[in-house]
Amino acid sequence: MSSPASPSPAPQSSAPQASAQETHTLSRGLSMRHIQFIALGSAIGTGLFYGSATAIQMAGPAVIVAYVLAGAAVYMVMRALGEMAVRHPVPGSFGQYAARYLGPFAGFVTGWTFVFEMIVVAIADVTAFGVYMGFWFPDTPRWIWVAAVILFIAAINTRNVKIFGELEFWLTIVKVGAILAMIAGGIALMVIGVSFAPGETVGPQNLVDHGGFMPNGVGGLLAALTVVVFAFGGIETIGITAGEAGDPARSIPKAVNAVPARIMLFYVGTMVVIMSLVPWNQITGDASPFVQIFSALGIPAAPAILNVVVIVAAISAINADTFGAGRMLFGLAEQGQAPQAFTKVSRNGVPWLTVVVMGVALGIGAVLNAVIPENVFLVIASIATFATVWVWLMILFSHIAMRREIEKKGRPESAFKVPLWPVASWLATAAILFVIVLLGWFPETRVALIVGAVWLVLLGVGYVLFVKGNGRNRPQLDDHTALITLPRT
């Protein structure tokens, strides 16, 4: 098994293609702004623009508390991942961390579960892209748009990683711009006094005037928490970028500290504005609040504008998911837990075969999504729900195991240490475990745990049958702590 990515960029030579392919080294071309916006874009998807209506109906205005609680727990997950990513900036990220600190089987399950999650989520977005394009081109077969977006994403992801990062940066700018415009426009409508519901006033009083701030009680808040926590899913992609970051010791800490707070601000700000304009019990999800607000501002093209935004959101998500799954496959192959062919990189330092496999999987998945019964695909998609919680839990357990090893063996302290260790880490772990309990408690989400258990059994069988040799060993990850000159945080 080849060693993980080296701490410095791949050496330049007169034959870059040969060098890259011989060393199986990824190109470090992602800047700080790329990394921040990749993570930001991964966690802001079409769900925010079309909805959060389900969570609002469950908890009422108290959904704001659910977002704050989930955001706090996710921040601690990101700090744990950030400490490990700065210490071990490898492309397999939390898959390799789990293998190193919890054992090879934990790494195998975590890595392949994340890959499957990214594929399922990307398939849903690819299919949705065809639907969105039908808004303007209703007579064009959807498969043409599906094929076009898959080929486009594949082309981007086989270029230099800097091109991928630049595209993701600008796509995220559009999404963030739409959110800020909605928040600013909503505040303007409140100042003007525009009402969306007959006989209803607008303003923050709507957060408490319709049954109170928590109209459905604690039970409603807990039910919403199981939905809200997945709104932050995808933010863990920030750890995967460490393997191709130009300066992970500086870019990862800044991104980790900034992104969760920004995402929580966007979600919380959006919820506050929406429920101040429209009473929570009148938000049905039949129409996007973004369309309502833009239309009320006198923008006649509001539906078309939202369609542009959700198309951008879909492309951004597919792009990030393809990147994340591909780099995870690269890391699994380095560990001996995936075909070695996945370690081959192009002259641009990109694992091109993983991109090809992702493109084929998206194409097959889009066809299956269109022809198989809807309830079958929902069962498959529930693995993505389970995978989000599993990955976060493995990140926290891996970090706790790493901290114990540092203390036990007297290794150098981390440059980007988790705050309030160990109390905050254990509280975050308890919070994620509590969410898993809630998944099993509510009938609507119980299927996620059932399917997740079956998935773990299948992976266990696959590990026994197919993983041999180095794949059964803990990977030896280079420790970059001695190379870091940042002041300890």
N, C-alpha and C positions, 0 to 999 in steps of 0.2 A: 504493500500500500504506500502510495506516495505521500509525502508530508504535506500538511496544510499550507495555505498561501503564506509566502514569506513576509516579513515585516516591512519590506521595502518594495517599491514598484519593480515590475519585471525589468531586467537589464536590457538595455538597448543594444542592438547589433545590426550588422549589415543584412542579416537574414531573419527578420522578426518572426516570420511564420515558423521557421524551424525551431527557433528558440521557444516560442510559446507552446508549440506542440510537444516538444521534448520535455519541458518542465511542467506542463499542465498548469500553468500559472494564469490567474485571471488578471486582467488589466485594471489598475487602480486609477479610474478616471472620474469618480463621483466627487463633486465639490460639496461644501457645507450646505449651500442652498438646495442642491439636488437632493441630498439626504433628507433635509427637513421637509421638502415638499413631496417627496416620495411617500414618506410616512403619513403626512397630512392628507395627501390624496387618497391613500389606501383606506383610510377610515372615514372619508366623506364620500358617500355614494348616493345612488338614486333613492335609497330609502328615506333620506332626509328630505329630499325635494318632493317626493310623492306622499310622504307620510310621516311616520311616527304617530299616525292617527290611532293605531292599535294601542300603543302605550298610553296615549292621552285618554282614550276611552276606559282603560283599566284603572288608572290612578287619578285622573283629573289633573288639576294644577300641580299636585304632588309629584307628578312625573319629573318636575324640575329637581326635586330631592333625589330621585332615582338616578338622574344623570350625574349629579354631584357625587353621590356615593360610588357609582360605577367609575366615574372619572378618577376619584381618589385611589381606588383599588388598582386601576389600570396604570396610574402614574407609578405606583410602587412596583408593578410588574415591569414597567419600562426602565425604572432605575436599576432593578436587578439585572435585566438584560443588558443595560448599558454598561454596568460594571464588568460583566463577563465579556462583552464585545470589545471593550477597550483593552482588556487583559489578553483576550484571544480573538483577534479580528480575522475570523475565518468565514468562508462563504456558506458553510453549512449551519452556522450560527447555533441556535438553540438545539438543533438536532445533534450537533457534535458536542455541545455542552452537556446534554443529557447523557450521551454515550460516555463522555469522559468522567463525569462525576456521579452518575446514577447507575451506569452499566450499559453495555452495548445493546441489550434488548430495549431498554428505555429509549435510547437514541434512535433505534430502528423504528419503533412504534411512533415516536414523536415526529420523525422526519417524514415517513410515508403518510401519516395522518395529515400533516400540513400540506403535502403535495396533493393529496386527494381533495382536501378542502379547497385549495386554490383552483383545481380543475373544475370542481362542481360550481363554485361561485363564478368563475369565468364563463362556464357554459351558460349559466343563467343570464349573464350580461351580454354574451354574444347573441343569444336568442332575443333578448330585449332590444338590442341594437336594430335587428331586422324589423321589429315592431315599431320602433321609433321612426325609422326611415319611411315606414308606410304612411306616416302623417303627411308627408309631402308627395310621396310616390306610391299611392295606393294600388296601382295596377302592376307594379314591378314585383316579381316573385321575391319573397323574403330571402331565399337561399342565396340570391346574388349578393345581397348586403352582408349576409353572414360570411360568405366566402371572401368578400372584399375586405372585411375588417380583420379576419384571421390572417390573410396574406399581408395586410398592412402591419399588423402587430408582429408577425414573424420577421418581416423585413427590418423593422426597427430594432428588434431584439437580437438580430444577428450582426448589427453594426457595432461600432465602438460603444462601450457602456455610457460614454459621455452623451451620445446622441439620445439614448434611452432616457437618461436623467434630464436632459434639456426638454424633451417632449413632455415628460411627466411634470416638470416645473410649470410649463405654460398651460397645460391642461388643468392643473390644480389652481392656477391663477384664475381661470374662468370660473371654476366652482366656488372658490372663496369669494370672488367678486360678486357672484350671484347672491351668496348668503349675506354679504355686507350690504348689498343693494336692497335686499328684502328687509333686513333689520332697519336700515335707515329709512326706507320707504314706509315701513310700518309705524315707526316713531312719528314720521311726518303726518300720516293719516290720523294718528291719535291726537296730535296737536290741532289738526284741522277739525277733528270731530266726525270723521266719516264713519258711519255705522254699517256693518255687514249684515246684521240681523235686525229685522223690523222691531222698533221699540226698545232696542238695547243700546246702552251707552258704550263707549269705548274707553279703555284705560286700564291701569293695573288693578282697579277694583274688581274687574272680571275674574281675577284669580281667587277671590274669596266670596263673591256674591252668589254663586250658584251651587249651594250645598257645602260651602266651606272650601278651604284649601285642600283638604283630604276627604273628598266626598264619599269615597268608597272604602275608607278606613285603611288600616295597616295592611289588610289582605290585598287591597287593590294596589298599594304601593309595592308590595312584594311580588305580585303578579307582573307588574310593569317592569320590575328590576330584571326579570328573566329575559325580557325583550330588549330593554335598554342596553344591557351589558354587551350585547352583540353589535350594537351600533359602533362600538370602538374596535371591533374585529378588523384585523389587517394592519393595525399599528405596529405589530411585532415585526413587520417587514423591515423596520429600521435596523434591526439586528443583522439581517442578511446583507444590508448594504456595507457593513464593516469590512467585508472581504474585498470590496472594490473602492473603498473610500481612499482619497488621496492622503488624508491625514486623520485616521480614525480616532486618535487620541484627543483631537480637538473637536472634530465635527460631530462625533457621536454624543459626547456629553452635552453640547449646545443643543443638538436636535432633541435629545431625550428630555431636557429641561423645558424646552420651548413648546414642542408639539402637543403633548397632552393637555397643557393649559389652554392652548389655542383651540383645540378641538372641543374641549368642554365649554369654552366661551362661546363658540359658534353654536353648539347644540343648545346650551342653556339660553343664550340670547335669542335664538330662533323660537324656542318654546315660549319664552316670556312674551315676546312680541305677538306671536300667533294667538295665544290664549287671552291676551289683553284686547285684541281686536275682535276675536270671535269667542263667545262663551264655550268652554270646553265641551259641554254636552251637546253642542251643535256642530262639532267637528266630526264628520262622518267618514272622511277619507274619499268621498266620491269625486271631489275636485281638489287639486293641489292648492294649498294656501298661497304658494308663490304666484299662481295664476290669479287668484282672487286679489292679492295685494297689488300686483302690477296692473291689473285691469282697473282697479279703483284709483290708481295714480294717473289714469288716462292714457295708458299705453295699450293701444288696440292690438298690438301684435304679441300680447302676453303669452298666449298658448305656444306660438312659434318660438318665442324667446326661451320658454321653459324647455321646449323640445330640444333646442340647441344645447342647453345646459345639461340635460339628462343624457344626450348623446355623448357630450364631452365626458361626463361622469362615467358612462359605460366604457368608453375607450380607455380612459385613465385606469379604471379598475382592471380591465383585461390586460392592459400593459403591465401594471404592477404585479398582477397575479402570475403572469407568464414569467416575469423576472424572478419573483420569489420562488415559484415552484422549480424553475430551472436551476437556480443556484442551490436549492436544497438537494435536488437530485445530484448535482455536482459534488456536494459535500458527502452525501450518502455513498456515492461511488468511490470517493477518496477513502472512506471508512471500510470499503469492501462489502457494503450492504445494498449496492445497486450495481448494474452492469458497468464494467470498467470503461466501456465506450463513452459513458457520460463524462469522463474526465478530459476528453479531447477538446481542445480549444482552437479557435480560428486564429489567423494572424492578427486579429484585433483583440485577442485575449478574451473571447466570448465562447462559452460552452455551447456550440452551435447545435449539437445533436439533441440536447435537452429542449431547445426551442422547436426543433422539428417535431419531436415527440409531443410537445404541448400543442402545437398546431394541429397535428393529426387527432389528438384526443379531443380538442375543441370541436373539430369538424364532426367526428363521430358522435360526440355528446350532443351537439346541436341537433343532429338528425334524430337521435333517440329522444331528446326532449320534445321534439315535435310529434313523434309517432307513438311513444309508449303512454299508457294511462297516466293521468296527472298524479294520482295517489302513489304510483310507483316512484315517480321522480321525487315526490315530496319525502318519501322514506330515504332515498339516496341523499337528498339535500340535507336531511336531518343530521347526517354525519358531519356536515360542515358546522352545524350548531354545536355538536359534541366536540369537534376538533378545536374550536376556539377556546373552550374552557380547558381542554386537555393541554394544549400548548402553553397557556398561561400558567397552569399548575406545574407543568414540567420546568418552566423557566424559574419559578419560585423555588421548587425543590432542588434544582440544579444549583441555584445561587446559594441556598442554605448549605448544601453539601460543600460547595467551593469555599465558603467562608469558614466552615469548620476545618477544612484541610489547611487553609492559610494559617489559622490559629494553632492547629495541632503541630504543623511542621515548621512553624516560625518563618513563613515566607514573607516577602516584602508586602506591605500594605497596599491596597488598591489605590490608584490615583483618583478614581471616580467611585468612591465608596457610597453605598446605600445609606441614606440618613436614618438615624434612630435605630440602627441595628442593635439587637435582633428583634426588638418589639414590633417595629413597623412591618418587617418582613413576615413575621408570624401572623400579624393581624390581616395582612393582605392575603396570605394563604387561607386563613379562616374564612375570609370574605368570599374567595373563589369556591371553596368547598361548600359554603352556604348556598351559593348560586346553583351548584350541582344538586344539592338537596332540593332546592326549589324546582329545578327541572323535573325531578321525579315526583314532586308533590302535586303539581298541576297536571291534569289529564292532557291538556293541549300540548304540553312540551315533553311529556313522559316518553314519547316515541324516540326522542333524541338519545336518551340514556339506553333504551333497549337496543336500538340500532348500533349505538356506540359500543355496547358490550359485545355484540356479534362481530363488529369490526375488529375489536381487539383480539377476539378468538381467532379470526381469520389471519390476522397479522402474526399471531403466535405460531400458527401452523406454517405460514410462509417463512418465518424465521428459522424454524426447526428444519424445514426441507431445503431451503435455498441458501441460507447464510452460512458460509464456512470460513475457515482460515482466519485472516485478519479481521473479518467481520464480527468475529466473536471476541475480539480484544478491545480494550478501552483505547481510544485514539490518544496519541501523544501530542498535545497542543502546545505550540510555542507560547511561552509566557512573555509578553511584551512590557511587563511592568517596569523592568530595569531601563527600558528605552524611553520611557515617558518622563517628560520634564514639567508637566503641568503641576501647579500646586494642588495638594490633596483637597477634595471637596467633602 
